[in-house]
């Protein structure tokens, strides 16, 4: 599994409690960013702490978490190789 794939799964699971397993990361982000997204009517379930946020805000949280995870793992691997 690539770092990006792991980062995406990590980020999704940090903010979502459930989503269709057949959907890609990009599809989930796209659905969340839709102007009419409402979590109560969606196949995507969010953790309670963020249920009052907009889909756009949730997508931002997920993308930021993915980026941070990706950068952290790449830095760790780089440091291990350099050691």
Beta strands, then each sheet from edge to edge (+ up, - down):
strand 1: 16-18
strand 2: 45-46
sheet 1: 1+ 2-
end
